[in-house]
C-alpha cells in the first residue's frame, strides 16, 4: 500500500483567448457547436501556463521556491520537442539548481504521470516537498472535430508526505495498445485517428467505466472524468452516478485541456471537504486516483478565479496565435541568435529576472551581464538578486509599427518594481489598464519563436485589468 | 571669448529624399561638389588633406563593412587620409567636431567632413524598423526607434500637462519651414488636425510626429581661422562644441522628461563659446520626433523645464519667433539621413549666419547659431556645435 500524498497548495492558469466551438464550425461551413475552449495568445504556451499555475501554487502553499526538492512536469507538447524545457521552467520558477524530478511528455496522459512520479519520490523518501505541474497547449488538426474542443491550461500542486489539507490515497492503472489522439514525428498538429463512435463504444466508455468500478469510490464522491469530445464524459457519468461530473463546467468553458484536464477538472472538489476521484484516459492508458479533501486546499479559490478569466477571440485571431495562419513575406531575424554567446549570458538572467545589487549604495542594476560597475556610484562589488515581480508603471508606449514577426499593438512599459529596481519590458497585449501609476505584475511569456527556438521573457500586466469571462466558472 | 580656431569655408548638400536612383558614392560626390561650389573665392579639391566621413548604419543598405572607405575614391581624392566616425544620431555633428580638432591641432589644414546615409535602399521593414529585433536578449525586444522617445512624451504629458496639440505644433512649424527649403524631403505644409488624425505609430506618437527615413549627404570644408580669408570674406567660425554621454538603456534614465546628455553637451559648448543660451539667434536641433524637439529646447536652456510645449505652440520657435528652431524643416520635414543629418543642420546654420537663407532667413542679433543631435540607444550620446559670424 502506497503512502498517501498530501496536497499543501494548488494553482491553475488558463490561456487568454476563448474560442467558441460554434466559431470553428462556422469557419468550416458547419452549423452549431456548444461550449468554448481556452486558446493560447501568441505569447503563451505549455511552459508559460505551467509557470503561472506553479507560481500561484507555491505562493498558496506558503513556501519559498528553493524549498522544493523536485519538479515533475507533465505535458504532451513541451515547447522544445527535444531540449531544455524542464530546465527553463525550473529556472523561471526560481527552483534550486540541484532540483530533482522529471519531465513527462509524449501524450495527454503525461499530466497524471507527473503526479504519480512525484508521489513515488515522496513515498520513497527521495524528495520532501514536490511541485507537480500538468499543462498543455496542443495545436489541433485544422477542420477536425478536436479543433473546437482543444483547450490550453495548467494546474499545479505543491505536495509532501503530510501537512496538507487533502491527500491522494489510491491509484490504479490500465493499459491497452490502441492508437487514439496522436501526433506523428515531424507533424505540427494533433489529430484523432478513429471514428469518434468507434472510439467511444469500443475503447473509451468501457475502459473508463471499468476504472470507475475498480476504484470503489463511496457514493458521495465527486468525479473528475475525461471528456475528449464534449459528450463522452457525460455518457460515462450517467453510467457511474447519474450526475454530471464535478469537472463538467471547467471542461465546458476551457475544452479538453489535454495533460492538464483531469487534475484541473477536479479543482472544484478541492474547495469542499469530501472524497474526489480523478480518472485520466489518454494514449491507451487509464489512471484512476482517489483523494480525500479534509478542508479547502490553499489556493483553490484563486485557481478557480484564474480559470474564469479570458476574452473571446475570433477564429482568425486564434489561427494566427497558434501560428497556423502566417502572413506571407519575410520576417526580421532577432539580432541576438538563441545559439549565440550573448544569449547564453542573457537567458538565465531573463528567466530568473535577475538584477545586480550594488554592495556600496544598494542600487539594483539590470541586467547584471552588461553592468560590471554600478550605474549610480561606480561600485565594483555587485551581488545577484531576484527582482520583485510587482511594481508600478512609470511610463509606457504602445508600438504599432514593427516588422514581422512582431505583432501590433505591442505595449512597452517602464516599471518601478517594489524592490526599487526599474525595468523596461513588453506589456501583455493589448495593454489594457496600462497607464502611469497603474499596478502591474510581471508574467512569463513567450516573446517569439526565433530560428525555431522559443524565447521567453517577462511582460507587464496590469493587475486591475485582467478581464473576467462572463461565462466562466466560479 | 569664443574658441574660433577653425573656420567653415564651405558647406552644402543635395536634396534629401528617397534617392532610389543615386548610389551612396554618387550622393557623396554631389555633396562634395555642393560644398566646393559654395566657397566664395573658389576651391581646389586637391587642397583637402583629410576627410572625416560619417555613416551611421551601413547595414541599412547592406554595406556596413565598406561604408566610409569608399568616399575618397568616389569624390576623386583617393590617397587622402580618411576616417569614418560613427556615433549614433550625432555621427555627422561628431565628425564635424573631430574634423575641427584635426585642424586646430595643426596636423591638417583643410579638412572635409562629409556625412552620407542610404536609408531607402532596403524596404522599410528591413531598414530602421528592424531595430525592433535588436537589443539585449533580456531587455527589451520591440524597441523600434519611436520607442526610444515616445515614453518621454507619455511622461512629459503626465508631469507638465503637455498636450498632443503642443507636440503637433512642432511638426506643423517644421513642415512650414521645410516647404521653404529646397533641400527638404517633404515640402508640404500641414495642420494640427493633420498631425492628430495621422495613423498611430507608437502611442502617443502618430505618423506626422515622426521623421521619415531619408537618403542624403552633406559636406563641409574646414580650415584654420587665420586662413579663412583665402577662401571667403564672410567666414563663419566654430565658437565651441561639446559631446556628452548618458546611461544607454531607457530603464536607467534619471527621468523621462529630459535628456541629460543634451544638457551636458550644451553646457560644454556654451562654456567653450563663452556664451549662454540667451545668445543664440537660431538653432537646428534634433527633432526625430515632435517630443524630441520639446525636450531639446528645454535641455538646451531655451526655456524652463516643462515649458517646451507651450513655447512651441505659442510660436516662439517659429521663423518669426523669439528663437527660431529648425528653420530648415528639421528632421521632421527635411529628413534624417543619419550620418548626413548633423552636417546638413550645420549647413543651415552656416547659411543663416551668412544671411543666405532666403525666405527662411532669421534676424541675427548676437551672431550665434547652435546645432544639436542626440541619439544612440536610449539617447546615450549628444553633440552640440555652436557657430558664429563674430570675429571673436
HADDOCK unambig.tbl for C-alpha pairs under 7 A between the chains (distance, minus, plus):
assign (segid A and resid 332 and name CA) (segid B and resid 126 and name CA) 6.99 0.50 0.50
assign (segid A and resid 332 and name CA) (segid B and resid 130 and name CA) 6.39 0.50 0.50
assign (segid A and resid 332 and name CA) (segid B and resid 133 and name CA) 6.99 0.50 0.50
assign (segid A and resid 333 and name CA) (segid B and resid 133 and name CA) 6.68 0.50 0.50
assign (segid A and resid 334 and name CA) (segid B and resid 133 and name CA) 4.52 0.50 0.50
assign (segid A and resid 334 and name CA) (segid B and resid 134 and name CA) 6.00 0.50 0.50
assign (segid A and resid 335 and name CA) (segid B and resid 133 and name CA) 5.68 0.50 0.50
assign (segid A and resid 335 and name CA) (segid B and resid 134 and name CA) 4.58 0.50 0.50
assign (segid A and resid 335 and name CA) (segid B and resid 135 and name CA) 6.86 0.50 0.50
assign (segid A and resid 336 and name CA) (segid B and resid 134 and name CA) 6.95 0.50 0.50
assign (segid A and resid 336 and name CA) (segid B and resid 137 and name CA) 6.40 0.50 0.50
assign (segid A and resid 343 and name CA) (segid B and resid 137 and name CA) 5.88 0.50 0.50
assign (segid A and resid 346 and name CA) (segid B and resid 137 and name CA) 5.76 0.50 0.50
assign (segid A and resid 346 and name CA) (segid B and resid 138 and name CA) 5.79 0.50 0.50
assign (segid A and resid 347 and name CA) (segid B and resid 137 and name CA) 6.80 0.50 0.50
assign (segid A and resid 347 and name CA) (segid B and resid 138 and name CA) 6.65 0.50 0.50
assign (segid A and resid 350 and name CA) (segid B and resid 138 and name CA) 5.12 0.50 0.50
assign (segid A and resid 395 and name CA) (segid B and resid 151 and name CA) 5.67 0.50 0.50
assign (segid A and resid 395 and name CA) (segid B and resid 154 and name CA) 6.24 0.50 0.50
assign (segid A and resid 395 and name CA) (segid B and resid 155 and name CA) 5.73 0.50 0.50
assign (segid A and resid 396 and name CA) (segid B and resid 151 and name CA) 5.21 0.50 0.50
assign (segid A and resid 396 and name CA) (segid B and resid 154 and name CA) 6.64 0.50 0.50
assign (segid A and resid 397 and name CA) (segid B and resid 147 and name CA) 6.92 0.50 0.50
assign (segid A and resid 397 and name CA) (segid B and resid 150 and name CA) 6.13 0.50 0.50
assign (segid A and resid 397 and name CA) (segid B and resid 151 and name CA) 5.59 0.50 0.50
assign (segid A and resid 397 and name CA) (segid B and resid 202 and name CA) 6.31 0.50 0.50
assign (segid A and resid 397 and name CA) (segid B and resid 203 and name CA) 5.28 0.50 0.50
assign (segid A and resid 397 and name CA) (segid B and resid 204 and name CA) 6.72 0.50 0.50
assign (segid A and resid 398 and name CA) (segid B and resid 202 and name CA) 5.34 0.50 0.50
assign (segid A and resid 398 and name CA) (segid B and resid 203 and name CA) 4.88 0.50 0.50
assign (segid A and resid 399 and name CA) (segid B and resid 201 and name CA) 6.37 0.50 0.50
assign (segid A and resid 399 and name CA) (segid B and resid 202 and name CA) 4.19 0.50 0.50
assign (segid A and resid 399 and name CA) (segid B and resid 203 and name CA) 6.36 0.50 0.50
assign (segid A and resid 400 and name CA) (segid B and resid 200 and name CA) 6.59 0.50 0.50
assign (segid A and resid 400 and name CA) (segid B and resid 201 and name CA) 5.10 0.50 0.50
assign (segid A and resid 400 and name CA) (segid B and resid 202 and name CA) 5.45 0.50 0.50
assign (segid A and resid 401 and name CA) (segid B and resid 201 and name CA) 5.42 0.50 0.50
assign (segid A and resid 401 and name CA) (segid B and resid 202 and name CA) 6.83 0.50 0.50
assign (segid A and resid 402 and name CA) (segid B and resid 129 and name CA) 5.93 0.50 0.50
assign (segid A and resid 402 and name CA) (segid B and resid 132 and name CA) 6.62 0.50 0.50
assign (segid A and resid 402 and name CA) (segid B and resid 144 and name CA) 6.75 0.50 0.50
assign (segid A and resid 403 and name CA) (segid B and resid 125 and name CA) 5.12 0.50 0.50
assign (segid A and resid 403 and name CA) (segid B and resid 129 and name CA) 6.51 0.50 0.50
assign (segid A and resid 403 and name CA) (segid B and resid 130 and name CA) 6.32 0.50 0.50
assign (segid A and resid 406 and name CA) (segid B and resid 142 and name CA) 6.99 0.50 0.50
assign (segid A and resid 414 and name CA) (segid B and resid 251 and name CA) 6.41 0.50 0.50
assign (segid A and resid 422 and name CA) (segid B and resid 251 and name CA) 5.84 0.50 0.50
assign (segid A and resid 423 and name CA) (segid B and resid 251 and name CA) 5.26 0.50 0.50
assign (segid A and resid 424 and name CA) (segid B and resid 139 and name CA) 6.73 0.50 0.50
assign (segid A and resid 424 and name CA) (segid B and resid 140 and name CA) 6.58 0.50 0.50
assign (segid A and resid 424 and name CA) (segid B and resid 251 and name CA) 5.47 0.50 0.50
assign (segid A and resid 425 and name CA) (segid B and resid 139 and name CA) 6.37 0.50 0.50
assign (segid A and resid 425 and name CA) (segid B and resid 140 and name CA) 5.54 0.50 0.50
assign (segid A and resid 426 and name CA) (segid B and resid 140 and name CA) 6.77 0.50 0.50
